[in-house]
């Protein structure tokens, strides 16, 4: 099994390289002073340094549960499992379903696909459209697998957002087959206009809903979570305990203290949305001007722009671009069989406006 292409790229480039590759949030938006304040406040408490509960500290789980309830998805703290990032959440679930068949979107998130391979899950790819997976193909596949992994909100890498109609159709299919949906939602809060409703809220006993603070706060805290029925959470706890007993307690207490000021966090989220929308608009403007042959659909949120060229191998193109100090992720990395294509995923959130313009112009010179 090979390492993630994206992680290898990030390790091989230098500070002079303009990177549109990783899904990195903007560092200038990190609420450093507020996190420092929260850290200072909790560091005098002895309990912060002790072993904690395997499912996470209760007050943080309660805060996350309350957010679901506020959105109309009734949840309590026993239906939340704190994980070391949502990447660990996916690993725990994949281990639980080890060696099973699983229905996934194509293209799909590279990190999840690697985890599924590691745990010997047999992936069945379904074509992804602008409003979600192809429903008849999903229905046929899910009838056999009874297990699916989807990213309905600002999908990574494709950037599509599922329509309400398809969300309802998928929920009905999952419920009818009494299967399980793994709904990965790290970008849900990064909407430009409207926050989508989860599919899991329609099938609370047949779903794992994954969330993370890595995209909305800071990645290095490594705090994610799984929302599921208590019965399912209890089943995952055995795996979680065997991996690390519990996720970092200090990170959890810092985050819990920070979230006590809900208004400040809401303002922080809005600042991110405003900044990312400006970046997305500008990135699209530069694509239209300097790479007019690149066809894409403008995202409604999230962190990426996805599209493609005709008659160009984007994997060969990125090798040329690396030499010119600009990188992106070729689309073949997001397919099960990694077939050659002209598709590209660009990250727009981490780069400055100046680097966005410069980077796209460098790519144009490599065509």
N, C-alpha and C positions, 0 to 999 in steps of 0.2 A: 504493500500500500504506500502510495506517494504522499508527501506532505502537501498542505494547501499551497496552491500557486500564489495566492495573495500574500500569505505569510512569508513565503520565500522571496517574493518581489520586495516587500517592505524591508527585509533584512539585507537585500543586495544593493539597494539604492543609497545614494548619499544625500547630504543636505541641499545640494544644488539641484536635485531632481524634483520636478513638479509631479506630484503623485495624485492621480485621479483613481487610484486602485482601491485602497482600503476603505472600509465604511467608518471613517474616523469623524467624530463630531468636531465642531469648531472649538479650539482651546480658549479662544478669547471670551467664550460664553460660559466657561466654567465658573460657578459661584464660589470662588476661592475664599474670600473673606467670610462668607456665611458658613462655609464648611469648617474653616479654622475656628470660628466662634463655637460651633457645635462640638468640635473636637475638644476644645479647651474645657467646655462645660462637663463633658462626660468622663474626662480622664481622671478626675478625682474620686470616681466611684469604683470601689473594689470589685463589684460584680462584673464590670466591663471586661476584666482580665481573667475571669473564671470560665470553665467549660459552660456551654449553654445547651439549650434544647435542640434536638436534631432537626426539628421542623422550623427553627428560627425563634427569635425572641417574640414573645406574645404581643407586645404593643405595636411592633412593626407589622406583624401579620394582621393585626386588627385594623391598622391604618390602610393597608392594601385592600383588605376585605371591604372596608367602608367605601372605598372608591368604586368597587364593583357594584355595591348596593346603591350608591348614589346614581349610577348609570342604569339602574333598573335590573341589575343582575344580582339578586340577593345572595350574599356570601357571608360566612363567618370565618373567624381566624383558624378554625380547625380544617378549613378547606383551602388553606394556603400553605405551601411548602417553600421556604426560602432556600435558594440554591446559589452556588458560586457562579453567578452569571447565568444567562439563559442557555449558554452552551452546555453547562453541566446539567441543566434541566433536560435538555434533549438527550444527553448521554444516559441519564437515569431512566428515562422513558424507553429509549432504544434498548437498553439492557433488559428492561422488563419484558419487551416484546422480541427478544433476541431470536434470530433465525426465522422470523415470520415474513410474510409478504406485506408490502406496504405501497399504497398508491400515493404518488407525489406529482406535483406540477413539473412541467418542463418548459422553460428552464426553471431551476430551483436553487435554493441557497446552498452554496458549496460546503459550508461548515456542517450542515445537517446531513448532506449526502455522504461526507466522509465518516461521520458518526454512524450512519446506517450501515456503511460498508464494514466498519470496524466491528459492529455487532451482528454482522451476517444477515441483515435484513435485505430481502430481495425486492428491489425498487421497480415499480411499474409506472412509467412516465405517461402523463396525460397532457395533451396540448393545452397551453395557457392562452387565453384570449384577453382582449382589453377589459372585459368585465368579469373575468374569472375563468375557471377551467371549463372545458367543453363538457357540458352536463351529461349528455348521453354516454360519452366515453367514461366519464367519472362513475356514473351509475353502474355501468358494466364492470369496470375494474373493481369498484368497492364491493360489489356483490361477492366477488371472489376473495378479496383481501380482508375485508372487515376492519381495515385500518388505513388511515390517511394522514398525510402531513401537508398542511396548506398554510400559506402566508397571505391572508385576504386583504390586508391593509398596506398599500404602497409596496407591493411585493418586491422582494430582493431575489433576483436582479431586475425583473421585468417591469417593475414600478406600477403594474396595474392594480386597481382597487375593485373588489368584487361588488357587483350590483346587489341591491337588496333582494331582487328576485332570485338570483343565484344563491345568495346566502340562505334563503328560505328553502330552496330546492335541495341544497346540500344537507341542511339540517334534517329534512324529511327522509332523505336517502339513508343517512347515518342512523337515524332512529328506527327506520323500518328494518334495517339489517341488524339492529342492535350491536353496531360496531363502535369504533372509537375514532374520534377526530383529534389530532394534535394540531392545535391552532396557534401558530407562532406569531406574536404581535409586538415586536420590539419597536415598531415605528408608528403605532396607533396615535400617540400623542403629537406626532409631527405633521399634523394635517394643516393645510393652507386655508381651507374654507370650512370644512365640516368633519367632525369626528365620526368615524364609522361605528356601527353597532356590531358586536361580535357575533359570530355564528354560535359559539359555545353557550351564549345566554339562552338560546333556544333548545339546547340539548345538554343541560348541566350535568347529567349523570352519564353522558356518553362522550365526554370531551376532557382534554387537557388544554388549558389556556395558559400560554407562556408569556411572561412579561419581563421587563428589564429596566434598570435605571442607568444602564451604560450609555444609551443614546439620549436620554433626557437630562442626565445630571453629570456624572463623570464615570468613565469606564473602569478606572482602577479600583473603585470600591468593590467591584465584582459581585454585585447583588442583583440577582434575578429571582423569579418565583414561578411556581406552578399553581394554577387554580384548578381544582377538581373536586369531586365528591370526597367526603371523608374516607369512604371505603377505598377509593383509588389512591388517595394520599397515603393511607396506612400501608398499602401494598408497596408504594415507592420508598417508604421510610427505611425498609430493610436494606435497600440498595444504597440509599443516601448515607446511612450510618456506616456501611462497609467502605465507603469511599473516603469520607473525611470527618465523620461524627457530626459535624455541623459546620456551616459556612462561617467565615470570620466574624467573631462577636464584636470586635471593635468597629468594623465597618457597619455592622447592623445598628449599633448604638449611635454612631455618628449620624447615620441616615435617619434614624428614628427621631433624634433630637432636631435635626434640620427640618424634618417634615412637620414639626409642631407648629411652625409658622406657615400655615397652608397658603395664605395670601401671597407670601413671598415666593413660594414655589410656583404658584399659578402665574405670577408675573414673569418668573424665569422661563416657564414653558412658552408663554406668549412671545417673549424676546427671541427665543429660539425659532419659533414659527416665522416671525417677521424676518429674521435674518436669513433663514434658509429659503424662504420664498423669493427674496431679493436675489440670492445667489442662483437659484434655479432659473429665474427669469433671465438673468444676465448670461448664464451658461448657454441657455437656449438661443439667445440673441447672437452669441459668438459662434455657435454651431451653424446657425443659419447663414451667417456672414462668411465664415472661413471654411466650413465643411458642408456646403449645400447638398452634396450627394449623400450625406448621412441622414437616413430616414428614422424618425423617432416619434414617440408620443409624449407630449409634455406631462410631467407628473403632477399629481394633486397633493403631494406630500412626500414624506420620507427623505431619503438621502441620495437617491440615484436617478440617472437618466439612462435609458436603455434603447438601443436601436441598432442599425446595421448598414453596411455598404453592400452593393451588389458586386459580385465577381472580385471580391477582395478577401483574402485569408487574414482575419484580424489577429491570429496568433503569430503569423509572420510579420505583420505590421508592428505589433508591440515590440518585437525584437529590434526592429529598426528604430523605433521611438526611444527605447531605452538608451541607445547610443547618443540620442539627441537630448537626453535628460528629461524625458516625460514618459509617464507610464499610465496604463489603464488595465482593465481585466478583459481579455478576449472572451467572447460569449461561449466558446466551446467548453470552457471550464464548468459551466452550469448545466451541462447535459450529462446524462448517465453514461453514455458511450463517448463523450467528448469529441463528437464529430466536427470536422472543420466547417466553419461558417464565417460570415462577415460581421457577426454581431459583437457589440461592445457594451460594457457597463462602465459608466463614468460616475464617480463620486463628486458631488459639487459642494459639499458642506465644509470641507476642511481647507480648501484653497482660498487665497485672497482674490479679489476681483482682478488684480494685476496678473497673478499667476494663471488664472482661468484664461484670460486673453492670450497670454504668452504661450501657455501649454497647448491650446487648440491650434494656434498658428504653427507651432512646431510639428504637431501631428499632420497638419495640412502639407507641410514640406516633405513629409515622409511618404506621402501617397504616390 
